Amino acid sequence: MQVRKIRLEQGLSVPKLAELSGLSRRTIQEVERRDECTVSTAKKLAAALGVSLDTLCQDDPEPTE
């Protein structure tokens, strides 16, 4: 998931994203830590960040050696 990356690119703090999404700070922290969440949580995050679910849920590319 790209939650942390997109949040930082947009200059948003966890508390600000919590306010925009209607989710708790704890929920956002857990999503960023675990790299997974429910569909309903993902929808709220995508809407708050102004991105598609597809963009939000993309895996980080594997590092190349």
Helices and strands as residue ranges (DSSP letters): H 3-9, H 14-21, H 25-34, H 39-49, H 53-57
